[in-house]
Amino acid sequence: MKLILLIFLCPVLVFGQQSTAAKLANYMQAQSTINHFSGTVFVSKDGIPLLKKAYGMADYEWNISNTVDSKFQLASVTKQFTATAILQLVDRCQLSLDDKLSKFFPDYPKSDSVSIHMLLSHSSGMAMGFKEIVLSTISSDSAYAAIKQIPYAFSPGTNTAYSNIGYYLLARIIEKVSGDSYAAFLKKNIFEKVGMKHTGVSSNDAIVSKKAKVYRRAPDSFIHNPYINWNINLGHDGVYSTVEDLALWDKALYGTTILSAEMKKKMFTPHNAENWGYGFIINPFYNHGHQLIAHDGGFFGTMSSFNRFTDDKLFITVLSNNESQSHIIAYGLSAIAFGKEVELPYRHHRVRSDTALYKNYVGQYDAIQILEVDGKLYYNDLERELIPESGTKFFRSDDNDRTVEFVRDRTGVYNAIILTKGGVKEIFKRNRSQDNKKRPAR
């Protein structure tokens, strides 16, 4: 009986996957055509690829297209490899999560109060980053001397705030404990074991075949990325890879070849109210109600997104080399994979609108505040204008892939908005008790 049922079910499952694959492909083609996405995408379900494709240019000057095996900077998706390396050292009893920073960097301010666990879980109190230092040509020693002068945002262990400095220091700790360079340790203990033959750590000297150049967006064109000092920009950033290698990495994380079950549990457990595990965020707000282990990255043109819906065995990664919003695209792709209706990207055009209606739209919709100043609507602050494309629908000036539509109830009152992000629609109800509490000065 089970065999007969399976025979009947198989065509249905195959047809469902083909339908989903077609929707994913249509969505990405629209992202490429309308929003000029440049990069690669990989979506798989139960290990079976539904979409694996490259878009845009690896080199604008020479008109060289991206390919599926193009290598991309991962930006903060690097953090999961740093966390894995640290946990491998813990597995080998060469480190403890309770070890203090002072054990490795005794001259670092407050180092007696900062543990490895705090660095991993973004609870150390260290500041966000050190962008200006990364863009300089100073030595590693000079960079460390400058970084340790950056003040803490709060006392270690008392709060949570995302910190690149913490992961930079973790990379340096890997080097001190192992005796290897950060790049050599990751290659030997992670990349080679997983079979990630097209993954490595960037340097300013090495020539890497098929590595996509990175470009930033200007108002009407693309421009070159600035110089980045890869001797310093590591731990929180630095790894490059391909979507196929990242799919191998996703598969490896289901087993215990790289990390023991105990260390994986620590990595995938949320350790604070912001749901930070080690190198990953656990069940972020964009999880569609499914178990999600993820991390995004972005730095000067590089945008990356890595998403593991572990209960569904759904894997989605999006890598971009021209500042395309990979995290928003991944959100749209995952919605399609879960069978949700997703609006394809389209060209937005400003229209004339009746500004007298705007007073009806102003208010608080959950965490979103709609403001009106001098006949213009704004989203949360005066830097994000809402531009009308109809009488009730607007697109954001900073991101036309995000729209806001005002919805009337049966009494004719605008009591909800439909927020569309990456084509995914979300409804937010108006909170009348919060209206007018944060009105900006005119």
C-alpha positions in Angstrom: 0.0 0.0 0.0 2.9 2.4 0.9 4.5 1.7 -2.4 1.3 2.5 -4.3 0.9 5.7 -2.4 4.5 6.7 -3.1 4.0 6.0 -6.9 1.0 8.4 -6.9 2.8 11.0 -4.7 6.1 11.2 -6.6 4.7 12.9 -9.8 2.9 15.4 -7.5 6.1 16.2 -5.6 8.1 16.5 -8.8 5.5 18.8 -10.4 5.5 20.9 -7.2 9.2 21.3 -7.3 9.2 22.2 -11.0 6.5 24.8 -10.4 8.5 26.3 -7.5 11.7 26.3 -9.6 9.9 28.2 -12.4 8.7 30.8 -9.9 12.1 31.2 -8.4 13.6 31.7 -11.9 11.0 34.2 -12.9 11.6 36.2 -9.7 15.4 36.3 -10.1 15.1 37.3 -13.8 12.9 40.2 -12.7 15.5 41.1 -10.0 18.1 41.1 -12.7 16.1 43.0 -15.3 14.5 45.6 -13.0 16.9 46.0 -10.1 20.1 45.1 -12.0 21.0 42.2 -9.6 24.6 41.0 -10.2 25.8 37.9 -8.5 24.9 34.2 -8.0 22.0 32.4 -6.4 21.5 28.9 -5.1 18.3 27.4 -3.7 17.9 23.7 -2.8 15.3 21.6 -1.1 16.3 18.3 0.5 19.6 18.6 -1.3 18.0 19.0 -4.7 18.8 22.3 -6.5 15.8 24.3 -7.5 17.7 27.3 -8.8 21.4 27.7 -9.4 22.2 30.6 -11.6 24.5 33.6 -12.2 23.5 37.1 -13.2 25.2 40.3 -14.2 28.9 41.1 -14.5 32.0 39.9 -12.8 34.0 42.6 -14.5 32.2 45.7 -15.9 35.3 47.0 -17.7 35.9 43.8 -19.7 32.2 42.9 -20.0 32.8 39.5 -18.3 29.7 37.8 -17.0 29.3 36.2 -13.6 29.2 32.4 -13.7 28.0 29.9 -11.1 31.6 29.2 -10.0 32.4 32.9 -9.7 34.0 33.7 -6.3 32.4 36.4 -4.1 33.5 38.2 -1.0 31.2 37.0 1.8 31.5 40.1 4.2 29.9 39.1 7.5 28.9 35.6 6.4 32.6 35.1 7.3 31.7 35.2 11.0 30.3 31.6 11.0 33.7 30.3 9.9 35.5 32.3 12.6 33.0 30.9 15.2 33.5 27.4 13.9 37.3 27.7 14.2 37.0 28.9 17.8 34.7 26.0 18.7 37.1 23.5 17.1 39.7 24.8 19.4 37.3 24.5 22.3 36.6 20.9 21.1 40.3 20.2 21.3 40.6 21.7 24.8 42.9 24.4 23.5 40.4 27.1 24.5 37.5 27.6 26.8 34.4 29.7 26.2 35.0 31.2 29.6 38.6 32.3 28.8 39.1 36.0 29.2 40.5 38.2 26.4 43.3 39.1 28.8 44.7 35.6 28.4 45.6 36.5 24.8 45.6 40.3 24.7 46.4 41.5 28.3 46.9 45.1 27.1 43.4 45.4 25.6 41.1 47.7 27.7 38.7 45.8 30.1 40.2 42.5 28.8 39.7 40.9 32.2 35.9 41.4 31.8 35.5 40.0 28.3 35.1 36.3 27.7 35.3 34.3 24.4 31.5 33.7 24.8 30.9 37.4 24.9 32.9 38.0 21.7 31.1 35.2 19.9 27.6 36.3 21.0 28.0 40.1 20.5 27.7 40.8 24.2 31.2 42.1 24.8 30.2 45.8 24.6 32.8 46.4 21.9 31.9 49.0 19.3 30.5 48.0 15.8 33.6 48.4 13.7 36.7 50.2 12.4 35.9 51.0 8.8 38.4 53.9 8.5 41.2 51.7 9.7 40.3 49.0 7.2 40.5 51.5 4.4 44.1 52.5 5.3 47.4 51.0 4.5 48.7 50.7 8.1 50.3 47.6 9.5 48.5 45.0 11.5 50.3 46.1 14.7 49.4 49.7 14.1 45.8 48.7 13.4 45.5 46.8 16.6 46.9 49.7 18.5 44.3 52.0 16.9 41.4 49.5 17.4 42.0 49.1 21.2 41.5 52.9 21.5 37.9 52.6 20.3 35.6 53.0 23.3 33.2 50.3 24.5 29.5 50.9 23.8 28.6 49.4 27.2 30.1 47.4 30.0 30.9 43.8 28.9 28.1 41.3 29.4 25.4 43.9 30.3 23.8 44.2 26.9 23.9 43.0 23.3 25.2 44.9 20.2 26.6 43.6 16.9 30.4 44.0 16.9 32.9 43.5 14.1 35.7 44.3 16.5 34.8 41.2 18.6 35.2 38.9 15.6 38.4 40.6 14.5 39.9 39.7 17.9 38.6 36.2 17.6 40.5 35.7 14.4 43.7 37.0 16.2 43.0 34.5 19.0 42.8 31.7 16.5 46.2 32.6 15.3 47.7 32.9 18.8 46.3 29.6 20.0 46.9 27.5 16.8 50.2 29.0 15.6 48.7 29.2 12.1 47.5 32.2 10.2 43.8 32.7 10.2 43.7 31.8 6.4 45.8 28.6 6.9 43.7 27.4 9.9 40.4 27.8 8.0 41.8 26.1 4.9 43.2 23.1 6.8 40.4 22.6 9.3 37.3 23.7 7.5 37.6 24.3 3.7 39.6 21.2 2.8 37.6 18.9 5.1 34.3 20.1 3.6 35.6 20.0 0.0 35.3 23.7 -0.5 37.9 24.0 -3.2 36.9 27.4 -4.3 36.9 29.1 -0.9 39.6 31.0 0.8 40.6 34.2 2.7 41.3 37.3 0.7 44.7 39.1 0.7 46.0 42.1 -1.1 48.6 40.1 -3.0 47.1 36.8 -4.2 45.6 36.4 -7.7 42.4 34.4 -7.3 40.9 33.0 -10.5 37.3 33.7 -11.3 36.9 36.1 -8.4 34.3 38.8 -9.2 35.3 42.4 -8.9 33.2 44.4 -6.5 31.3 47.6 -7.4 29.3 50.2 -5.5 26.1 51.9 -6.7 26.1 55.6 -7.7 22.9 57.4 -8.5 23.1 56.5 -12.2 26.0 54.1 -12.5 28.4 51.8 -10.8 31.8 52.8 -9.4 34.9 51.0 -8.2 35.2 49.7 -4.7 37.8 51.4 -2.5 41.0 49.8 -1.4 40.5 47.4 1.5 43.3 46.3 3.7 42.8 42.5 4.0 45.5 42.1 6.5 43.2 43.8 9.0 39.7 43.2 7.6 39.5 39.6 8.7 37.5 37.5 11.2 34.4 39.5 10.8 35.0 39.6 7.0 37.6 38.2 4.6 36.4 34.9 3.3 35.4 34.5 -0.4 33.4 31.6 -1.8 31.0 30.3 -4.4 27.4 29.3 -4.0 28.2 25.7 -4.7 30.9 25.6 -2.0 28.4 27.2 0.5 25.9 24.5 -0.4 28.6 22.0 0.7 29.1 23.9 3.9 25.3 23.8 4.6 25.4 20.1 4.2 28.4 19.7 6.4 26.7 21.6 9.2 24.1 18.8 9.5 26.8 16.3 10.4 29.7 16.2 12.9 32.7 16.1 10.6 33.6 19.7 11.4 32.1 20.3 14.8 30.9 17.9 17.5 27.1 17.8 18.3 27.9 19.7 21.6 29.7 22.5 19.9 27.0 22.8 17.2 24.3 23.0 19.9 26.2 26.0 21.4 26.6 27.6 17.9 22.9 27.3 17.1 21.5 28.3 20.5 20.3 31.9 20.9 22.3 33.4 23.7 20.5 36.7 24.2 17.3 38.6 23.4 18.6 39.5 19.9 18.8 35.7 19.1 22.6 35.7 18.4 24.1 32.2 18.4 27.8 31.9 17.6 28.4 33.3 14.0 24.7 33.0 13.3 21.4 34.6 14.1 18.7 32.0 15.2 15.1 32.4 14.0 15.3 36.1 13.0 12.1 38.0 12.3 12.2 37.1 8.6 12.0 33.4 9.1 8.4 33.0 7.8 7.5 31.0 10.9 10.1 28.3 10.1 13.2 27.3 11.9 16.0 29.4 10.4 19.7 29.6 11.1 21.2 32.5 9.0 23.6 35.4 8.6 23.8 38.3 6.1 26.8 40.4 5.1 27.5 43.7 3.5 30.6 45.9 3.0 31.3 48.4 0.2 29.5 46.7 -2.7 29.5 43.2 -1.3 26.2 41.9 -0.2 25.6 38.3 0.9 22.9 36.2 2.5 23.2 32.6 3.9 20.0 30.9 5.1 19.4 27.4 6.5 15.8 26.4 7.1 16.8 23.3 8.9 13.5 21.7 9.6 12.5 22.0 6.0 16.0 21.2 4.6 15.7 24.4 2.5 19.0 26.2 1.7 19.2 29.6 0.1 22.3 31.7 -0.5 22.5 34.9 -2.5 25.9 36.6 -3.3 26.2 40.0 -5.0 29.2 42.1 -6.2 27.2 45.3 -7.0 25.4 46.1 -3.8 22.2 44.3 -4.7 20.2 43.7 -1.6 20.9 40.0 -1.2 19.1 39.7 2.1 15.9 41.1 0.7 16.2 38.8 -2.4 16.7 35.8 -0.1 13.6 36.8 1.8 11.6 36.8 -1.4 13.1 33.5 -2.6 12.3 31.8 0.7 8.7 33.0 0.6 8.3 31.5 -2.9 9.8 28.2 -1.6 7.2 28.2 1.1 4.4 28.7 -1.3 3.6 32.3 -0.6 2.5 34.8 -3.2 5.4 37.1 -4.0 5.1 40.2 -6.2 7.7 40.4 -9.0 9.9 43.5 -9.1 8.6 46.2 -11.4 9.4 49.7 -12.5 8.1 52.4 -10.1 7.0 55.8 -11.4 6.0 58.9 -9.4 2.5 60.2 -10.0 0.7 63.3 -8.8 -1.3 62.6 -5.7 -3.8 64.4 -3.5 -1.7 65.5 -0.6 -4.8 66.5 1.4 -5.3 62.8 2.0 -1.9 62.4 3.7 -3.3 63.5 7.1 -5.4 60.3 7.0 -2.3 58.1 6.6 -0.1 59.6 9.4 0.3 57.4 12.4 1.9 54.4 14.1 1.5 51.0 12.4 3.1 48.5 14.8 6.8 49.5 14.8 6.4 51.7 11.6 5.7 55.4 11.9 4.3 57.3 8.9 5.1 61.0 9.1 3.9 64.0 7.1 5.9 67.2 6.7 5.3 70.0 4.2 3.0 67.9 2.0 5.3 64.8 1.9 5.1 61.4 3.6 8.0 59.8 5.3 8.8 56.3 6.6 10.1 56.4 10.2 12.3 59.4 9.7 12.8 62.3 7.4 15.5 60.6 5.3 13.1 58.0 3.8 10.5 59.8 1.7 7.5 57.8 0.5 7.0 58.6 -3.2 3.4 58.1 -4.6 2.8 55.7 -7.4 -1.0 55.8 -6.9 -3.4 57.5 -4.5 -2.7 54.9 -1.8 0.5 53.2 -2.7 4.0 54.6 -2.2 7.6 53.4 -2.7 10.5 54.3 -0.5 13.0 56.8 -1.9 15.9 54.8 -0.5 14.7 51.4 -1.8 12.0 51.2 -4.5 11.7 47.4 -3.8 9.9 48.4 -0.6 6.4 49.8 -0.9 3.7 50.9 1.5 0.0 50.7 0.6 -2.6 52.3 2.9 -5.8 50.2 3.4 -9.2 51.5 4.5 -11.5 49.5 6.8 -15.3 49.2 6.3 -15.8 52.5 7.9 -13.5 54.2 5.4 -10.7 54.8 7.9 -7.1 54.0 7.0 -6.3 51.5 9.8 -3.7 49.3 8.2 -0.8 49.3 5.7 0.5 46.6 3.4 4.3 46.7 3.5 5.9 44.9 0.6 9.6 44.0 0.9 11.3 42.0 -1.8 7.8 41.2 -3.1 6.6 39.7 0.2 3.5 41.4 1.6 3.0 42.0 5.3 0.1 43.7 7.0 0.6 46.1 9.9 -2.4 47.4 11.9 -2.6 51.0 13.1 -2.0 51.7 16.8 -4.1 54.7 17.5 -2.8 55.0 21.1 0.7 55.7 19.7 -0.3 58.2 17.0 1.3 61.7 17.3 3.8 60.6 19.9 6.9 61.0 17.7 5.9 63.8 15.4 9.0 65.7 14.0 9.4 69.4 14.5 8.3 71.3 11.4 
